[in-house]
Amino acid sequence: MTDVTEFNVTGYKHYLSACTNLYNGEVTAHRMARHPVFELVFTTLQAKPSPNECASELVGHSDQRSHLTTQ
C-alpha cells in the first residue's frame, strides 16, 4: 500500500510518501519532499523491494489522489 501524508514542521509543509507491507505492517520504502508531486510517489515506488526479493507477486493499492494522476 502507498500513501502520502502531510506534516507541518515549524510552519512549513512536508510530505511523506511511504510503501507499507499490509501483511506485517513493515514500511518497505519512504521518501520526503516539500511538495506532493508525482515524482515523490514514483521514486518511493521505485525504492520498494522487487517481487523477487519478497514474494512471487505484489499487489499495489493507493487512494489515487491528484499527485498520483498528474505530472
C-alpha positions, -999 to 999 in steps of 0.1 A, spaced: 0 0 0 12 35 -6 0 69 7 12 104 11 9 122 45 13 159 51 32 172 81 35 208 94 71 213 107 79 248 121 53 264 98 64 245 66 46 217 50 64 184 43 51 153 26 60 117 35 54 91 8 56 55 22 50 20 9 37 -4 36 35 -42 36 0 -49 48 9 -84 58 32 -74 86 29 -36 88 66 -30 77 74 2 59 93 -11 28 102 23 13 97 60 21 106 94 7 100 130 19 96 162 -1 83 198 2 56 193 -24 31 164 -30 41 158 -67 41 126 -89 79 124 -87 77 119 -49 54 89 -52 72 75 -83 106 75 -65 90 58 -35 76 30 -56 109 26 -74 126 21 -40 103 -7 -28 116 -43 -29 112 -61 -62 89 -91 -63 119 -114 -65 131 -101 -31 99 -106 -11 72 -126 -30 62 -141 -63 36 -114 -68 30 -79 -54 -3 -60 -55 -2 -23 -50 -30 -1 -35 -33 36 -34 -62 61 -30 -50 77 -63 -53 113 -53 -42 141 -76 -5 138 -70 -6 103 -85 -26 112 -116 -10 144 -126 25 150 -139 
